[in-house]
Amino acid sequence: MKRRVLLQSAASAMAACMAPALHAQAFPGKPIRLVCPYPAGATTDAISRLMANALQVESGATVLVDNRGGAGGNIGTEAVARSEADGYTLLLGALGPMAANEALYPKLGYNPAKDFVPLAWAASVPLVMVAHPSFPASDLREALALLRKSPGKFSYASAGSGTPQHLAAELFKRDTGTSTLHIPYRGSAPALNDVMGGQVQLLFEATPAVLQHIRVGRLKPLAVTSAGRIPALPNVPTLKESGVDAEISGWYGFLAPAATPADRVAWLVAHMQKALAATGTQDKLAELGSVRIDHSPQAFARLMASERTRWQKLIREVGIKLD
C-alpha cells in the first residue's frame, strides 16, 4: 500500500512538472483571432490583415482578423481586454484607444496602460498636411504667414473629433499660434472629398490616403509630419524644415491581454518579430506609408507611454471634446 502511494505521488509530481511544457507545446492549437477595433477598409484593417497573413506564413498558425469598430476603437479594445488571456485573442492597438481616448471619453471599459502586454510595434505612418490647389500658399512657410495674417478665415477637415487627424491639426495650431475652423466628418473619405472639392481648405491625413491625389494635382502638399522626408514625397519638406518643431505619426502595434501566460507571449513576440522582419512584409508596410522603426515590444511600450502623456496633455490644454 505504501509503495502504491509513493508511486502515485511520483507520477503526480512528474505530471505537474510536465504540464507547463505540454501547455507550451500545445500552443497554438486553434486559430488566433486578431481584433481590429475599426471597420474594414481603413489603414488599420490593412495592417491587421498584413500581420495576420505574415504571422500565418511565418509560424504556420491560422490567424483570423475580426473587425469590431465603434466608439473610436473602444468597443473592440474593451472586448480584447475582457477576453480570456490565453494568447488566442490579440488586439491591433492605435493612437486613439491606446493613448488619446482616456482623455476624450468619461469612462473607458479598459485601462490602456494596465490591461495589455505589448507584442510588436508594427507601423508608423506619417501624415501629410495638404491643401486644396486654390489655397493661396505654395509651401508651409507661406501658409503660416497667411494663417497668422487671417485668423479664423480658413478651415480644416478631419476624419472626426478626437481622431489622429484632428489631434495633429490642433497640435499644429497650438504650436504655430494659428487659428483655423475645425470641420469634422465621419471618416477620412468624406473629409478628403470636401477638401478636393474646395469646401474646406486644409487637412492632415495619412500618406496612403492622399498620395495618389497629390500626384494627379487634386491636392497640394505643404509638409510631411515625419522626422525626415519620405521616399514617396521626396520634394515635400517636413514640419521641422518649415519651422514647426513637431513630429506626428499614426502608429499601430499588437497587444495581448495582460494576464496572457509568459510562454505564449514569448511565442507571439518571437514569431511576430520574424514576420515583420520579412522582406515582403517590409515592402508592403512601405506601400502603406510606414517608415522604418524598431518593432520590439519594448519600443512599442515606450511609444505608447510617451504618446499617452503627449496627447492627453494636448486634449486637456485646448479643450478638445467629442461631438
C-alpha positions in Angstrom: 0.0 0.0 0.0 2.8 2.4 1.0 4.6 1.6 -2.3 1.5 2.4 -4.3 1.1 5.7 -2.6 4.7 6.6 -3.3 4.3 5.6 -7.0 1.1 7.7 -7.3 2.8 10.7 -5.7 5.8 10.4 -8.0 3.5 10.2 -11.0 1.6 13.2 -9.9 4.8 15.2 -9.4 6.1 14.2 -12.8 2.8 15.2 -14.4 2.9 18.6 -12.7 6.4 19.2 -14.0 5.5 18.2 -17.5 2.3 20.3 -17.6 4.0 23.6 -18.4 6.0 22.0 -21.2 2.9 20.3 -22.7 1.0 23.6 -22.3 3.7 25.4 -24.3 3.9 22.8 -27.0 0.1 22.8 -27.5 0.1 26.5 -28.4 -1.4 27.4 -30.8 -3.8 24.6 -31.0 -6.6 26.6 -32.6 -6.9 29.8 -34.7 -5.5 33.1 -33.3 -8.0 35.9 -33.6 -6.7 39.4 -34.3 -9.2 42.1 -33.3 -9.1 45.3 -35.4 -11.2 47.8 -33.5 -12.0 49.7 -36.7 -14.2 48.9 -39.7 -12.8 47.1 -42.8 -11.1 49.1 -45.5 -9.0 51.6 -43.5 -5.2 51.6 -42.9 -5.9 49.8 -39.6 -7.6 47.0 -41.4 -4.8 46.7 -44.0 -2.1 46.5 -41.3 -4.2 43.9 -39.4 -4.6 41.7 -42.4 -0.9 42.1 -43.4 0.1 40.9 -39.9 -2.4 38.0 -40.0 -1.0 36.8 -43.3 2.6 37.3 -42.4 2.3 35.6 -39.0 0.4 32.7 -40.6 3.1 32.2 -43.2 6.0 32.6 -40.7 4.6 30.3 -38.0 2.1 28.0 -39.7 -0.7 29.1 -37.3 -4.1 30.1 -38.5 -4.7 33.8 -37.9 -8.1 35.5 -38.5 -8.9 39.2 -38.5 -12.1 40.2 -36.6 -13.2 43.8 -37.3 -15.0 45.3 -34.3 -15.4 49.0 -35.0 -17.2 51.7 -32.9 -16.7 54.3 -30.3 -13.3 55.5 -31.6 -11.8 52.0 -31.3 -13.1 51.4 -27.7 -15.5 48.6 -28.4 -13.0 46.2 -29.9 -10.3 47.2 -27.5 -12.5 46.6 -24.5 -13.6 43.2 -26.0 -9.9 42.1 -26.1 -9.3 43.4 -22.5 -12.1 41.3 -21.2 -11.4 38.2 -23.3 -9.7 35.1 -22.0 -6.0 35.7 -21.6 -4.9 32.6 -23.4 -2.9 34.1 -26.4 -5.7 33.4 -28.9 -7.3 36.9 -28.9 -5.0 39.8 -29.8 -5.5 43.5 -30.5 -4.4 46.0 -33.0 -3.5 49.0 -30.9 -3.6 52.5 -32.3 -3.2 56.1 -31.1 -6.9 56.6 -30.2 -7.8 53.7 -27.9 -4.2 53.3 -26.5 -3.3 56.9 -26.0 -5.9 59.6 -26.5 -9.3 58.2 -25.7 -8.7 58.1 -22.0 -8.9 61.9 -22.0 -11.8 62.0 -24.5 -14.3 59.6 -23.1 -15.6 60.0 -19.5 -15.4 56.2 -18.9 -13.4 53.5 -20.6 -14.2 49.9 -20.1 -10.4 49.1 -20.1 -7.2 50.6 -18.8 -4.8 51.1 -21.8 -1.7 51.1 -19.5 -2.6 48.1 -17.4 -4.8 45.7 -19.3 -2.5 44.8 -22.2 1.0 43.5 -22.8 2.8 44.7 -26.0 3.9 42.2 -28.6 5.2 44.3 -31.5 5.2 47.8 -32.9 4.1 47.2 -36.5 4.0 50.5 -38.3 4.4 54.3 -38.0 2.6 56.2 -40.8 3.4 59.9 -41.2 0.6 62.4 -42.0 0.7 64.9 -44.8 -0.6 68.4 -44.5 -2.4 69.1 -47.7 -4.5 71.9 -49.2 -6.9 72.5 -52.0 -4.9 73.6 -55.1 -6.6 77.0 -54.9 -5.2 77.7 -51.4 -3.0 80.8 -51.8 0.3 79.4 -50.5 2.8 77.3 -52.3 4.6 75.9 -49.1 4.2 75.8 -45.4 6.1 78.9 -44.6 3.8 80.9 -46.9 0.8 79.1 -45.4 1.9 80.1 -41.9 2.2 83.7 -42.9 -1.3 83.6 -44.5 -2.9 81.9 -41.5 -1.4 84.3 -39.0 -2.5 87.2 -41.1 -6.1 86.0 -41.4 -7.1 84.1 -38.2 -10.3 82.2 -38.5 -10.6 82.7 -42.2 -9.6 79.2 -43.3 -10.9 75.8 -42.2 -9.5 72.3 -41.9 -11.2 68.9 -42.2 -10.7 65.8 -40.1 -12.0 62.2 -40.0 -13.8 63.2 -36.8 -13.3 64.7 -33.4 -10.6 63.0 -31.5 -9.1 61.3 -34.5 -5.3 61.5 -35.1 -6.0 63.9 -38.0 -7.9 66.2 -35.6 -5.2 66.0 -32.9 -2.5 66.7 -35.4 -4.2 69.8 -36.6 -4.8 71.0 -33.1 -1.2 70.4 -32.2 -0.2 72.4 -35.3 -2.5 75.3 -34.3 -1.2 75.4 -30.7 2.5 75.2 -31.7 2.2 77.8 -34.5 -0.2 80.2 -32.9 -2.7 80.0 -35.8 -6.4 79.8 -35.8 -8.5 77.7 -38.3 -12.0 76.3 -38.1 -12.4 72.6 -37.5 -14.9 70.8 -39.8 -15.3 67.2 -38.5 -16.5 64.4 -40.8 -17.5 60.8 -40.3 -14.3 59.3 -41.7 -11.4 60.2 -44.0 -13.3 59.7 -47.3 -15.8 62.5 -46.9 -13.2 64.8 -45.4 -11.0 64.2 -48.4 -13.8 64.7 -50.8 -14.7 68.1 -49.4 -11.1 69.3 -49.4 -10.6 68.2 -53.0 -13.9 69.9 -53.8 -12.8 73.2 -52.3 -15.4 73.4 -49.5 -12.6 73.1 -46.9 -9.0 74.3 -47.4 -6.7 72.2 -45.3 -6.3 68.6 -44.0 -3.8 66.4 -42.2 -4.2 62.8 -43.5 -2.2 59.6 -43.6 0.2 59.3 -46.5 -1.5 56.4 -48.4 -4.9 58.2 -48.4 -3.6 61.3 -50.1 -0.6 60.2 -52.2 -2.4 59.5 -55.5 -4.4 62.7 -55.2 -1.2 64.7 -54.8 0.4 63.0 -57.8 -2.5 64.0 -60.1 -2.8 67.5 -58.7 -6.1 67.3 -56.8 -4.3 68.1 -53.5 -1.3 70.4 -52.8 1.2 69.0 -50.2 2.6 71.5 -47.7 4.5 69.4 -45.3 5.0 65.8 -44.0 4.9 65.2 -40.3 7.8 62.6 -40.1 11.2 63.3 -38.7 12.7 63.2 -42.2 11.4 63.4 -45.7 9.7 60.3 -47.0 10.6 58.4 -50.2 7.1 58.7 -51.7 7.2 62.6 -51.5 10.9 63.4 -51.6 10.3 67.1 -52.6 7.9 67.8 -49.7 9.6 69.3 -46.6 9.0 68.2 -43.1 7.2 70.4 -40.5 10.6 70.9 -38.8 12.2 72.1 -42.0 9.4 74.6 -42.3 10.0 76.0 -38.8 7.4 73.9 -36.9 9.1 71.8 -34.2 6.7 68.8 -34.3 6.6 65.2 -35.4 3.3 63.3 -35.7 2.5 59.8 -36.9 -0.3 57.4 -36.9 1.1 54.3 -35.2 -0.1 50.7 -34.9 1.0 47.7 -33.0 -0.2 44.4 -31.5 -1.0 43.5 -27.9 -2.4 40.7 -25.8 -4.4 40.8 -22.6 -2.1 41.5 -19.7 -2.6 38.1 -17.9 -1.6 36.1 -21.0 0.9 33.3 -19.9 4.6 34.3 -20.4 5.4 31.4 -22.6 2.6 32.3 -25.0 3.6 36.0 -25.0 7.2 34.9 -25.8 5.9 32.7 -28.7 3.9 35.6 -30.1 6.7 38.1 -29.8 9.2 35.8 -31.4 7.0 34.9 -34.4 5.7 38.5 -34.9 9.2 39.9 -34.9 10.2 37.4 -37.6 7.0 38.1 -39.6 7.6 41.8 -39.5 11.3 41.5 -40.5 10.5 39.5 -43.6 11.3 41.4 -46.8 7.8 41.0 -48.2 6.2 42.4 -45.1 8.6 45.4 -45.1 7.8 46.1 -48.7 4.1 46.1 -48.0 4.4 48.3 -44.9 6.4 50.8 -47.1 3.5 50.8 -49.6 1.2 51.7 -46.7 3.4 54.7 -45.9 5.1 53.3 -42.9 8.7 54.4 -42.0 11.4 52.1 -40.6 11.0 51.6 -36.9 12.1 49.3 -34.0 9.4 46.6 -34.0 10.3 45.3 -30.5 7.6 45.2 -27.7 9.9 47.4 -25.6 10.0 50.1 -28.2 6.2 49.9 -28.5 5.7 50.2 -24.8 7.9 53.3 -24.6 6.0 54.8 -27.6 2.6 54.2 -26.0 3.6 55.7 -22.7 5.0 58.9 -24.2 2.1 59.3 -26.6 -0.4 59.0 -23.7 1.3 61.9 -22.0 1.6 64.0 -25.1 -1.9 63.7 -26.5 -3.8 63.7 -23.2 -2.0 66.9 -22.3 -3.0 68.5 -25.6 -6.6 67.4 -25.3 -6.9 69.0 -21.9 -4.9 72.1 -22.8 -7.0 73.0 -25.8 -10.3 71.6 -24.6 -10.9 69.0 -27.3 -14.4 67.5 -26.9 -16.2 64.8 -28.8 -19.3 65.8 -30.9 
